[in-house]
Amino acid sequence: MQTSLAMVLPVAALWSVAGVLADRLPGLDRARTLRHRTGWLLGLVLAALAGTATVVAAGLGTTDLTPADRAGAALAVPAIPAAVVALSTLRRLGRIRAGAGAFAAAPGTPAPPSLRIGAAHPMIGLPVQVTALFCALALIPASRPGAALTTGPGGLVLSLLAVGVLAIGVRHALRHSRLTELAAPAGAASPPATGALHV
């Protein structure tokens, strides 16, 4: 295994596992479980952020085209959504974990709807999963030095990735909207535009 791929692969794996946990977070209906899983997700995200920053910094610290330089260049694009995770997602996860902790004294205590709605907010799952997607894409230049992602087959990959990001964003928005509607008081009128989204 090339050194550059060996540097990028663990980071991509961390983001992938974090993306799966973030996707399952809104489905947890017990406060204690929600608190524990949010804690695991926080730990994974922090480790993934640290790994991303370390690899990118190692690449910036070299002047020649070394494996560290190739690995850092491969993670330059994933570093953008990773910055969104650092600036927004971490804060939201911290609030959810603290809120769940207030209800987690008994194992069977249901998670309040407001916490599940917060866990389904697109700015939690979307940035993490987009970072995971871009890290998966970064494995191509990390494993094949000189591979171009913007021309030929690489251009098609980027187009498919854009469609995937859009699909993930729509899915998170619909789930957040559905949980918000379910938590609304009985008899409350649903916004007309939201009702049209549920097919």
N, CA and C of each residue as an Amber inpcrd file, in Angstrom:
protein
   597
   0.8440000  -1.2010000   0.0000000   0.0000000   0.0000000   0.0000000
   0.8770000   1.2480000   0.0000000   0.5620000   2.1700000  -0.8550000
   1.3450000   3.3880000  -0.9160000   1.1790000   4.1890000   0.3730000
   2.2320000   4.9220000   0.7150000   2.1980000   5.6830000   1.9610000
   1.0890000   6.7240000   1.9570000   0.8760000   7.3900000   0.8330000
  -0.1780000   8.4030000   0.7770000  -1.5500000   7.7820000   0.9950000
  -1.7970000   6.6000000   0.4190000  -3.0690000   5.9180000   0.6360000
  -3.2040000   5.4770000   2.0870000  -2.1070000   5.0240000   2.6710000
  -2.1290000   4.6000000   4.0720000  -2.4460000   5.7650000   5.0080000
  -2.1280000   6.9890000   4.5990000  -2.4380000   8.1580000   5.4170000
  -3.8890000   8.5910000   5.2670000  -4.4360000   8.4430000   4.0720000
  -5.7960000   8.9160000   3.8070000  -6.8410000   7.8960000   4.2410000
  -6.5290000   6.6070000   4.1000000  -7.5170000   5.5600000   4.3550000
  -8.0850000   5.5790000   5.7730000  -7.2680000   5.7070000   6.8370000
  -7.8500000   5.7550000   8.1880000  -8.7590000   6.9640000   8.3980000
  -8.4010000   8.0850000   7.8010000  -9.2430000   9.2820000   7.9240000
 -10.5830000   9.0450000   7.2340000 -10.5410000   8.4530000   6.0440000
 -11.7760000   8.1540000   5.3240000 -12.6340000   7.1670000   6.1060000
 -12.0060000   6.1920000   6.7510000 -12.7520000   5.2090000   7.5390000
 -13.4450000   5.8710000   8.7310000 -12.7480000   6.7750000   9.4090000
 -13.3530000   7.4830000  10.5460000 -14.5640000   8.2970000  10.1120000
 -14.4380000   9.0220000   9.0040000 -15.5660000   9.8280000   8.5210000
 -16.7300000   8.9410000   8.0830000 -16.4310000   7.7830000   7.5040000
 -17.4920000   6.8810000   7.0580000 -18.2950000   6.3500000   8.2470000
 -17.5950000   5.9090000   9.2940000 -18.2870000   5.4040000  10.4830000
 -19.0830000   6.5260000  11.1490000 -18.5030000   7.7240000  11.2080000
 -19.2230000   8.8680000  11.7780000 -20.4760000   9.1820000  10.9640000
 -20.3840000   9.0590000   9.6420000 -21.5570000   9.3090000   8.8000000
 -22.6790000   8.3310000   9.0700000 -22.3350000   7.0640000   9.2880000
 -23.3540000   6.0570000   9.5990000 -24.0050000   6.3620000  10.9480000
 -23.2030000   6.6860000  11.9600000 -23.7570000   7.0100000  13.2820000
 -24.6440000   8.2480000  13.2270000 -24.2090000   9.2660000  12.4810000
 -25.0060000  10.4890000  12.3740000 -26.3410000  10.2060000  11.7030000
 -26.3520000   9.3010000  10.7370000 -27.5920000   8.9760000  10.0360000
 -28.5800000   8.2540000  10.9440000 -28.0860000   7.4570000  11.8720000
 -28.9610000   6.6740000  12.7570000 -29.3850000   7.4300000  14.0060000
 -28.7690000   8.5600000  14.2720000 -29.0200000   9.2930000  15.5090000
 -30.4860000   9.6610000  15.7120000 -31.1950000  10.2020000  14.7100000
 -32.5950000  10.5960000  14.9400000 -33.5290000   9.4330000  15.2280000
 -33.1390000   8.2160000  14.8820000 -34.0020000   7.0610000  15.1150000
 -33.9410000   6.5270000  16.5320000 -33.0720000   7.0560000  17.3680000
 -32.9500000   6.5850000  18.7480000 -34.0510000   7.2110000  19.5970000
 -34.8560000   6.3800000  20.2360000 -36.0220000   6.9030000  20.9710000
 -35.8590000   6.8320000  22.4870000 -34.6690000   6.5000000  22.9880000
 -34.4010000   6.4850000  24.4230000 -33.3170000   7.5040000  24.7390000
 -33.5370000   8.2960000  25.7840000 -32.6340000   9.3990000  26.1040000
 -31.2200000   8.9050000  26.4150000 -31.1190000   7.8120000  27.1840000
 -29.7840000   7.3280000  27.5480000 -29.0230000   6.8490000  26.3150000
 -29.7180000   6.1240000  25.4420000 -29.0640000   5.6500000  24.2220000
 -28.6480000   6.8230000  23.3400000 -29.5290000   7.8230000  23.2460000
 -29.2060000   9.0040000  22.4390000 -27.9770000   9.7100000  22.9960000
 -27.8910000   9.8000000  24.3000000 -26.7300000  10.4550000  24.9220000
 -25.4500000   9.6840000  24.6360000 -25.4990000   8.3520000  24.8020000
 -24.3050000   7.5460000  24.5700000 -23.8590000   7.6070000  23.1050000
 -24.8120000   7.4570000  22.1930000 -24.4440000   7.4590000  20.7750000
 -23.9390000   8.8310000  20.3360000 -24.5110000   9.8760000  20.9130000
 -24.0240000  11.2100000  20.5860000 -22.5960000  11.3910000  21.0840000
 -22.3010000  10.8280000  22.2550000 -20.9320000  10.8730000  22.7660000
 -19.9660000  10.1280000  21.8580000 -20.3850000   8.9580000  21.3680000
 -19.5260000   8.2100000  20.4370000 -19.3070000   9.0030000  19.1530000
 -20.3900000   9.6070000  18.6720000 -20.2760000  10.3840000  17.4340000
 -19.3440000  11.5760000  17.6240000 -19.4520000  12.2350000  18.7650000
 -18.5520000  13.3540000  19.0510000 -17.0980000  12.8910000  19.0390000
 -16.8270000  11.7520000  19.6820000 -15.4680000  11.2380000  19.7090000
 -14.9440000  10.8930000  18.3170000 -15.7930000  10.2580000  17.5080000
 -15.3920000   9.9090000  16.1440000 -15.1280000  11.1510000  15.3050000
 -16.0130000  12.1360000  15.4230000 -15.8570000  13.3580000  14.6370000
 -14.5840000  14.0990000  15.0420000 -14.3260000  14.1720000  16.3400000
 -13.1080000  14.8430000  16.7970000 -11.8580000  14.1090000  16.2930000
 -11.8970000  12.7720000  16.3290000 -10.7530000  12.0010000  15.8210000
 -10.5890000  12.2090000  14.3170000 -11.7140000  12.2360000  13.5850000
 -11.6520000  12.4370000  12.1370000 -11.1360000  13.8300000  11.8000000
 -11.5850000  14.8240000  12.5530000 -11.0960000  16.1860000  12.3310000
  -9.6030000  16.2820000  12.6100000  -9.1650000  15.6500000  13.6980000
  -7.7430000  15.6760000  14.0330000  -6.9230000  14.9760000  12.9490000
  -7.4340000  13.8400000  12.4600000  -6.7200000  13.1300000  11.4050000
  -6.6420000  13.9340000  10.1240000  -7.7560000  14.5660000   9.7580000
  -7.7670000  15.3940000   8.5480000  -6.7870000  16.5450000   8.6670000
  -6.8260000  17.2440000   9.7980000  -5.9290000  18.3830000   9.9980000
  -4.4690000  17.9490000   9.9900000  -4.1750000  16.7880000  10.5860000
  -2.7950000  16.3060000  10.6430000  -2.2570000  15.9940000   9.2490000
  -3.0780000  15.3000000   8.4370000  -2.6220000  14.9250000   7.0950000
  -2.4540000  16.1620000   6.2200000  -3.4130000  17.0860000   6.2860000
  -3.3150000  18.3040000   5.4780000  -2.1040000  19.1280000   5.9080000
  -1.8910000  19.2470000   7.2160000  -0.7380000  20.0160000   7.7100000
   0.5750000  19.3600000   7.3060000   0.6210000  18.0270000   7.3140000
   1.8400000  17.3330000   6.9010000   2.1370000  17.5970000   5.4350000
   1.0890000  17.6670000   4.6290000   1.2880000  17.9710000   3.2140000
   1.7620000  19.3860000   2.9900000   1.2400000  20.3270000   3.7850000
   1.6550000  21.7220000   3.6390000   3.0960000  21.9320000   4.0860000
   3.5830000  21.0370000   4.9530000   4.9300000  21.2060000   5.4910000
   6.0210000  20.6640000   4.6000000   5.6580000  20.1180000   3.4220000
   6.6690000  19.5780000   2.5280000   6.7540000  20.4270000   1.2670000
   7.9250000  20.4460000   0.6770000   8.1220000  21.2170000  -0.5520000
   8.1880000  20.3250000  -1.7810000   8.6070000  19.0630000  -1.6240000
   8.6870000  18.1350000  -2.7450000   7.3850000  17.3360000  -2.8480000
   7.2280000  16.5980000  -3.9470000   6.0440000  15.7850000  -4.1590000
   6.2230000  14.4600000  -3.4270000   6.1110000  14.5080000  -2.1040000
   6.2600000  13.3250000  -1.2630000   4.8930000  12.6750000  -1.0520000
   4.8600000  11.4450000  -0.5120000   3.5660000  10.8370000  -0.1880000
   2.7220000  11.6920000   0.7580000   3.3770000  12.3480000   1.7100000
   2.6370000  13.2260000   2.6260000   2.0090000  14.3880000   1.8750000
   2.7420000  14.9080000   0.8790000   2.2170000  16.0040000   0.0710000
   1.0140000  15.5460000  -0.7420000   1.0790000  14.3380000  -1.3240000
  -0.0390000  13.8160000  -2.1000000  -1.2500000  13.5530000  -1.2070000
  -1.0050000  13.0230000  -0.0130000  -2.1060000  12.7620000   0.9170000
  -2.7650000  14.0680000   1.3500000  -1.9500000  15.0820000   1.6570000
  -2.5040000  16.3740000   2.0490000  -3.3100000  17.0110000   0.9370000
  -2.8050000  16.9020000  -0.2990000  -3.5370000  17.4560000  -1.4420000
  -4.8500000  16.7100000  -1.6600000  -4.8460000  15.3910000  -1.4430000
  -6.0640000  14.6060000  -1.6300000  -7.1430000  14.9920000  -0.6300000
  -6.7430000  15.4000000   0.5750000  -7.7120000  15.7670000   1.6120000
  -8.0110000  17.2590000   1.6410000  -7.4940000  18.0150000   0.6780000
  -7.7470000  19.4590000   0.6680000  -9.2240000  19.7550000   0.4480000
  -9.8690000  19.0260000  -0.4590000 -11.3030000  19.2560000  -0.7080000
 -12.1620000  18.7620000   0.4560000 -11.9480000  17.5310000   0.9850000
 -12.7260000  17.1200000   2.1660000 -12.5470000  18.0450000   3.3650000
 -11.4420000  18.7760000   3.4030000 -11.2310000  19.6860000   4.5380000
 -12.2680000  20.8030000   4.5740000 -12.8960000  21.1000000   3.4280000
 -13.8970000  22.1760000   3.3970000 -15.1660000  21.7830000   4.1610000
 -15.8230000  20.6480000   3.8120000 -16.9690000  20.2530000   4.6420000
 -16.5650000  19.8940000   6.0610000 -15.3230000  19.4200000   6.2480000
 -14.8600000  19.1310000   7.6070000 -14.8310000  20.4000000   8.4570000
 -14.5080000  21.5260000   7.8280000 -14.5300000  22.7960000   8.5660000
 -15.9490000  23.1620000   8.9930000 -16.9350000  22.8320000   8.1410000
 -18.3390000  23.0660000   8.5180000 -18.7110000  22.1990000   9.7130000
 -18.2220000  20.9620000   9.7240000 -18.4690000  20.0770000  10.8680000
 -17.8960000  20.6980000  12.1380000 -16.6720000  21.2130000  12.0430000
 -16.0200000  21.8010000  13.2150000 -16.7430000  23.0430000  13.7130000
 -17.2680000  23.8470000  12.7830000 -17.8770000  25.1200000  13.1630000
 -19.3380000  24.9900000  13.5770000 -20.0410000  23.9940000  13.0440000
 -21.4800000  23.9060000  13.2930000 -21.9040000  22.5980000  13.9400000
 -21.4890000  21.4820000  13.3690000 -21.9910000  20.1870000  13.8220000
 -21.5720000  19.8700000  15.2540000 -20.3250000  20.1490000  15.6090000
 -19.8600000  19.8490000  16.9570000 -20.6960000  20.5590000  18.0150000
 -21.0120000  21.8160000  17.7540000 -21.8110000  22.5800000  18.7210000
 -23.2110000  21.9750000  18.8810000 -23.8190000  21.5750000  17.7760000
 -25.1560000  20.9810000  17.8410000 -25.1320000  19.6350000  18.5620000
 -24.1010000  18.8390000  18.2970000 -23.9870000  17.5540000  18.9760000
 -23.7980000  17.7370000  20.4740000 -23.0220000  18.7240000  20.8500000
 -22.8300000  18.9980000  22.2730000 -24.1360000  19.3700000  22.9620000
 -24.9720000  20.1620000  22.2840000 -26.2630000  20.5390000  22.8730000
 -27.1850000  19.3260000  23.0020000 -27.1780000  18.4570000  21.9930000
 -28.0370000  17.2700000  22.0420000 -27.5860000  16.3400000  23.1710000
 -26.2950000  16.1490000  23.3060000 -25.7860000  15.2740000  24.3690000
 -26.1230000  15.8310000  25.7430000 -25.9660000  17.1380000  25.9090000
 -26.2960000  17.7490000  27.2010000 -27.7910000  17.6480000  27.4750000
 -28.6210000  17.8750000  26.4560000 -30.0640000  17.7770000  26.6380000
 -30.5060000  16.3660000  26.9530000 -29.9100000  15.3770000  26.2800000
 -30.2680000  13.9870000  26.5520000 -29.8230000  13.5720000  27.9500000
 -28.7230000  14.1430000  28.4150000 -28.2370000  13.8120000  29.7410000
 -29.2120000  14.1960000  30.8350000 -30.0090000  15.2350000  30.6020000
 -30.9850000  15.6660000  31.6040000 -32.1350000  14.6790000  31.7430000
 -32.3210000  13.7940000  30.7450000 -33.4290000  12.8360000  30.7800000
 -32.9430000  11.3930000  30.8950000 -31.6350000  11.1960000  31.0660000
 -31.0660000   9.8550000  30.9520000 -30.8950000   9.1470000  32.2860000
 -31.5580000   9.6190000  33.3510000 -31.3920000   8.9830000  34.6510000
 -31.9030000   7.5500000  34.6310000 -33.0380000   7.3040000  34.0130000
 -33.6020000   5.9590000  33.9090000 -33.3610000   5.4200000  32.5040000
 -33.0090000   4.1310000  32.3850000 -32.6860000   3.5700000  31.0640000
 -33.8280000   3.6680000  30.0490000 -35.0750000   3.5670000  30.5170000
 -36.1900000   3.5380000  29.5750000 -36.8250000   4.8790000  29.2940000
 -36.2360000   5.9640000  29.7820000 -36.8270000   7.2850000  29.5680000
 -36.8230000   7.6400000  28.0850000 -38.0000000   7.9420000  27.5250000
 -38.0330000   8.2940000  26.0950000 -37.2730000   9.5880000  25.8220000
 -36.6750000   9.6590000  24.6540000 -36.0150000  10.8930000  24.2350000
 -37.0780000  11.9060000  23.8380000 -37.0260000  13.1270000  24.3470000
 -38.0120000  14.1390000  23.9730000 -38.0000000  14.3830000  22.4580000
 -39.1720000  14.6490000  21.8890000 -39.2160000  14.9070000  20.4370000
 -38.2860000  16.0280000  19.9980000 -38.1020000  17.0340000  20.8570000
 -37.2430000  18.1540000  20.4680000 -35.7970000  17.6940000  20.2490000
 -35.3460000  16.7200000  21.0520000 -33.9840000  16.2230000  20.8800000
 -33.8540000  15.4010000  19.5980000 -34.8630000  14.6130000  19.2860000
 -34.8170000  13.8220000  18.0520000 -34.8840000  14.7360000  16.8250000
 -35.6610000  15.8080000  16.9430000 -35.7100000  16.7870000  15.8490000
 -34.3370000  17.4410000  15.6910000 -33.7180000  17.7850000  16.8180000
 -32.3820000  18.3710000  16.7520000 -31.3650000  17.4100000  16.1590000
 -31.4840000  16.1090000  16.4910000 -30.5600000  15.1180000  15.9500000
 -30.7510000  14.9280000  14.4560000 -31.9740000  15.2300000  13.9650000
 -32.2600000  15.0850000  12.5410000 -31.9500000  16.3470000  11.7480000
 -31.4680000  17.3830000  12.4110000 -31.1910000  18.6250000  11.6890000
 -30.1600000  18.3730000  10.5920000 -30.4130000  18.8800000   9.3880000
 -29.4760000  18.6280000   8.2740000 -28.0370000  19.0370000   8.5600000
 -27.8230000  20.0330000   9.4200000 -26.4520000  20.4770000   9.6830000
 -25.6960000  19.5410000  10.6250000 -26.3290000  18.4300000  11.0190000
 -25.6060000  17.4020000  11.7700000 -25.1580000  16.2950000  10.8170000
 -26.1150000  15.6480000  10.1830000 -25.7610000  14.5190000   9.3270000
 -25.1380000  14.9050000   8.0040000 -25.6510000  15.9700000   7.3870000
 -25.1970000  16.3230000   6.0380000 -23.7050000  16.6470000   5.9570000
 -23.1600000  17.5500000   6.7850000 -21.7260000  17.8540000   6.6550000
 -20.8310000  16.6450000   6.9140000 -21.2300000  15.7970000   7.8750000
 -20.4230000  14.6140000   8.1800000 -20.4180000  13.6540000   7.0000000
 -21.6030000  13.4200000   6.4150000 -21.6840000  12.4730000   5.3080000
 -21.0630000  13.0320000   4.0290000 -21.1610000  14.3250000   3.8200000
 -20.5040000  14.9240000   2.6580000 -18.9830000  14.8050000   2.8090000
 -18.4800000  15.0230000   4.0100000 -17.0440000  14.8580000   4.2380000
 -16.6240000  13.4170000   3.9720000 -17.4520000  12.4590000   4.4140000
 -17.1450000  11.0470000   4.1750000 -17.1030000  10.7480000   2.6780000
 -18.0390000  11.3240000   1.9140000 -18.0560000  11.1130000   0.4690000
 -16.7990000  11.6760000  -0.1940000 -16.4390000  12.8910000   0.1970000
 -15.2520000  13.5070000  -0.3940000 -13.9820000  12.7630000   0.0090000
 -13.9620000  12.2000000   1.2210000 -12.7960000  11.4100000   1.6270000
 -12.7120000  10.1270000   0.8070000 -13.8680000   9.5270000   0.5150000
 -13.8630000   8.3390000  -0.3380000 -13.3150000   8.6910000  -1.7230000
 -13.7020000   9.8540000  -2.2250000 -13.1820000  10.3140000  -3.5120000
 -11.6850000  10.5940000  -3.4370000 -11.2230000  11.0460000  -2.2740000
  -9.8040000  11.3760000  -2.1070000  -8.9220000  10.1370000  -2.1700000
  -9.5140000   8.9550000  -2.0150000  -8.7200000   7.7330000  -2.1080000
  -8.1730000   7.5200000  -3.5140000  -8.8350000   8.1120000  -4.5280000
  -8.3830000   7.9320000  -5.9140000  -7.0240000   8.5960000  -6.1430000
  -6.8830000   9.9160000  -5.8900000  -5.5560000  10.5050000  -6.0870000
  -4.5240000   9.9990000  -5.0830000  -4.9880000   9.5630000  -3.9010000
  -4.0320000   9.0480000  -2.9130000  -3.4330000   7.7180000  -3.3670000
  -4.2280000   6.9200000  -4.0810000  -3.7400000   5.6130000  -4.5220000
  -3.1130000   5.6560000  -5.9090000  -3.4760000   6.6890000  -6.6910000
  -2.9510000   6.8160000  -8.0540000  -2.3550000   8.1990000  -8.2360000
  -1.0930000   8.3860000  -7.9370000  -0.4610000   9.7020000  -8.0850000
  -0.6170000  10.2290000  -9.5000000  -1.0480000  11.4750000  -9.5940000
  -1.2310000  12.0970000 -10.9010000  -2.6070000  11.8940000 -11.4790000
  -3.4840000  11.1530000 -10.7850000  -4.8350000  10.9350000 -11.2980000
  -5.6100000  12.2420000 -11.2740000  -6.2950000  12.5580000 -12.3680000
  -7.0850000  13.7940000 -12.4640000  -8.5460000  13.4720000 -12.2010000
  -9.1710000  14.2690000 -11.3250000 -10.5710000  14.0390000 -10.9730000
 -11.5180000  14.9520000 -11.7390000 -10.9760000  15.8660000 -12.5060000
 -11.8350000  16.8450000 -13.1750000 -11.9570000  16.5980000 -14.6610000
 -11.2610000  15.5910000 -15.1740000 -11.3510000  15.2970000 -16.5900000
 -11.6000000  13.8080000 -16.7790000 -12.1260000  13.4410000 -17.9330000
 -12.3570000  12.0430000 -18.2450000 -13.3060000  11.4030000 -17.2490000
 -13.0010000  10.1650000 -16.8140000 -13.8570000   9.4810000 -15.8440000
 -13.9760000  10.2390000 -14.5320000 -12.9190000  10.9690000 -14.1740000
 -12.9820000  11.7340000 -12.9300000 -14.0650000  12.7850000 -12.9490000
 -14.2850000  13.4020000 -14.1050000 -15.3540000  14.3900000 -14.2120000
 -16.7140000  13.7640000 -13.9720000 -16.9050000  12.5370000 -14.4640000
 -18.1610000  11.8310000 -14.2220000 -18.3290000  11.5190000 -12.7420000
 -17.2290000  11.1510000 -12.0830000 -17.2820000  10.8760000 -10.6440000
 -17.7270000  12.1150000  -9.8800000 -17.1660000  13.2660000 -10.2470000
 -17.5460000  14.5070000  -9.5670000 -19.0170000  14.8410000  -9.8010000
 -19.5120000  14.5930000 -11.0120000 -20.9240000  14.8500000 -11.3030000
 -21.8200000  13.9490000 -10.4630000 -21.4680000  12.6720000 -10.3950000
 -22.2510000  11.7420000  -9.5820000 -22.1790000  12.1150000  -8.1050000
 -21.0160000  12.5980000  -7.6780000 -20.8660000  13.0120000  -6.2840000
 -21.7730000  14.1930000  -5.9700000 -21.8690000  15.1510000  -6.9080000
 -22.7510000  16.3020000  -6.6990000 -24.2030000  15.8580000  -6.5660000
 -24.6090000  14.9010000  -7.3950000 -25.9750000  14.3680000  -7.3020000
 -26.1740000  13.6720000  -5.9610000 -25.1520000  12.9340000  -5.5120000
 -25.2420000  12.2570000  -4.2220000 -25.3780000  13.2250000  -3.0620000
 -24.6180000  14.3110000  -3.1020000 -24.7070000  15.3260000  -2.0510000
 -26.1010000  15.9380000  -2.0200000 -26.6510000  16.2340000  -3.1940000
 -28.0020000  16.7950000  -3.2640000 -29.0270000  15.8180000  -2.7000000
 -28.8900000  14.5380000  -3.0480000 -29.8340000  13.5320000  -2.5700000
 -29.7620000  13.3930000  -1.0480000 -28.5560000  13.4120000  -0.4920000
 -28.4020000  13.3210000   0.9590000 -29.0340000  14.5260000   1.6380000
 -28.8080000  15.7220000   1.0580000 -29.3890000  16.9310000   1.6460000
 -30.9040000  16.8980000   1.6410000 -31.5020000  16.4510000   0.5330000
 -32.9690000  16.3660000   0.4540000 -33.4960000  15.3560000   1.4730000
 -32.8070000  14.2330000   1.5810000 -33.2480000  13.2040000   2.5380000
 -33.2350000  13.7220000   3.9680000 -32.1660000  14.4290000   4.3410000
 -32.1010000  14.9730000   5.7030000 -33.1830000  16.0310000   5.9220000
 -33.4350000  16.8620000   4.9280000 -34.4630000  17.8960000   5.0690000
 -35.8380000  17.2660000   5.2370000 -36.1340000  16.2110000   4.4640000
 -37.4370000  15.5550000   4.5650000 -37.6080000  14.8740000   5.9170000
 -36.5580000  14.2320000   6.3960000 -36.6770000  13.5580000   7.6940000
 -36.8560000  14.5660000   8.8200000 -36.1140000  15.6670000   8.7540000
 -36.2670000  16.7110000   9.7710000 -37.6880000  17.2740000   9.7490000
 -38.2050000  17.4950000   8.5480000 -39.5650000  18.0140000   8.4030000
 -40.5900000  17.0250000   8.9560000 -40.4000000  15.7280000   8.6760000
 -41.3570000  14.7210000   9.1410000 -41.3800000  14.6460000  10.6660000
 -40.2040000  14.6380000  11.3070000 -40.1540000  14.5770000  12.7620000
 -40.7580000  15.8350000  13.3850000 -40.5560000  16.9890000  12.7420000
 -41.1470000  18.2270000  13.2410000 -42.6700000  18.1560000  13.1810000
 -43.2110000  17.6150000  12.1060000 -44.6550000  17.4820000  11.9710000
 -45.2180000  16.5110000  13.0030000 -44.5190000  15.3980000  13.2400000
 -44.9960000  14.4110000  14.2050000 -45.0190000  14.9770000  15.6220000
 -44.1000000  15.9120000  15.8950000 -44.0320000  16.5010000  17.2340000
 -44.9950000  17.6570000  17.4150000 -45.6480000  18.1150000  16.3280000
 -46.5770000  19.2350000  16.4290000 -47.8090000  18.8240000  17.2270000
 -48.4150000  19.7460000  18.0000000 -49.6260000  19.4330000  18.7650000
 -50.7340000  18.9260000  17.8560000 -51.5440000  18.0310000  18.3900000
 -52.6510000  17.4760000  17.6070000 -53.5900000  18.5850000  17.1700000
 -53.9940000  18.5610000  15.9180000 -54.9040000  19.5600000  15.3840000
 -54.2160000  20.7790000  14.8350000 -52.8850000  20.8620000  15.0460000
 -52.1690000  22.0230000  14.5120000 -52.0500000  21.8880000  13.0090000
 -52.2010000  22.9950000  12.3070000 -52.1450000  22.9770000  10.8460000
 -50.7070000  22.8320000  10.3910000 -50.4940000  21.9700000   9.4320000
 -49.1580000  21.7940000   8.8650000 -48.9300000  22.8150000   7.7800000
 -47.7070000  23.3090000   7.6480000 -47.4150000  24.2420000   6.5540000
 -47.7140000  23.6040000   5.2150000 -48.3970000  24.2970000   4.3130000
 -48.7710000  23.7070000   3.0420000 -47.5820000  23.1690000   2.2480000
 -46.4810000  23.9080000   2.2330000 -45.3350000  23.4770000   1.4250000
 -44.7250000  22.2000000   1.9780000 -44.7270000  22.0430000   3.3390000
 -44.1380000  20.8740000   3.9470000 -44.9590000  19.6390000   3.6420000
 -46.2880000  19.7770000   3.6980000 -47.1470000  18.6460000   3.4290000
 -46.9480000  18.1070000   2.0350000 -46.6040000  18.9510000   1.1080000
 -46.4420000  18.5150000  -0.2760000 -45.1760000  17.7070000  -0.4730000
 -44.2390000  17.7620000   0.5100000 -42.9830000  17.0540000   0.3620000
 -43.1190000  15.5730000   0.6450000 -44.1490000  15.1800000   1.3900000
 -44.2720000  13.7930000   1.8080000 -45.1130000  13.0530000   0.8020000
 -44.4730000  12.2110000   0.0290000 -45.1870000  11.5000000  -1.0240000
 -45.4340000  10.0630000  -0.5930000
